[in-house]
Amino acid sequence: MAAFADHVLAQLHDPAAMTALLTGAPAATYPRLVRLVDEVYETEGVELDRITGATVLSVRPEHRLTAADRVALTWTQAQPSHLTADLRGLVERVGAEVWADLYVTVLLDVVAALDPGGVESAVTRAIDDVTSLADFRSRFRYLDLDDFLARRRISTVEQLRASAEYVLAEVRLRPAPPFDPADPANARTITLDVALAVLDDRDLVGGLRAARRLRAAGAAGPPGRADPTLGRPVRPFAVAVVLPATAPAGQPDDTAVDSLYASAGVLPLFASPP
């Protein structure tokens, strides 16, 4: 009898079948898939409201992730002039490959609010009439005056005046418009990769360990693709684990498994291949 993993690979190498497993029953939103985005991108400056759809673009079965060691060196040159350089590189480990049972590229349809950024106004003016250190402090909204004075070895207002010419800048950022989730301008697409491990049984510990091996291999490899909406990734891919849909008696149900795997940033998928 063929193993569960063999049936899964035979079925899920088809992008349409893989899409159906990721999305499950048709729904208005797919909150579990937000986990994939959170594992690949930092969403600072972007508020992901919801995911409205997912389409798998490609599936590669048994995809090799080359393991590598990062090497960081510091080179200090004293003559003829002082120079410090930071050297970094990758050394591949021959014969130490890690394999993703399935490697998926998926397109996510999202609704997101973006911080438009930009400066609305900027005003600068010289500070040339300081009467005391307390007066100097009062000119700023955010200033650790004690640290500022200590680093410059200033203890009197006379030393402060003599140390430099100070300029106060007031910058007002452009406010974000009210977010309208129904506005088509807030509909975007995100493309990311997902590395999947397939287990023959619901071995939750084994699944988490397989996910960590995939993640470690990704951290030691090249960076992933940048996204027009979310920018540069913090990881090259997200990680998911495919488990049998039927839980043996006495084992945690799907909700408990999802909660456990969510704490590790891993997406569990429950498959019932023919």
PyMOL commands that set and color helices and strands:
alter all, ss='L'
color gray80, all
select helices_A, chain A and resi 4-12+15-23+31-40+133-138+145-152+157-163+184-186+204-219+254-262
alter helices_A, ss='H'
color red, helices_A
select strands_A, chain A and resi 46-65+68-77+83-92+98-114+119-127+166-173+187-198+238-244+267-271
alter strands_A, ss='S'
color yellow, strands_A
deselect
rebuild
show_as cartoon
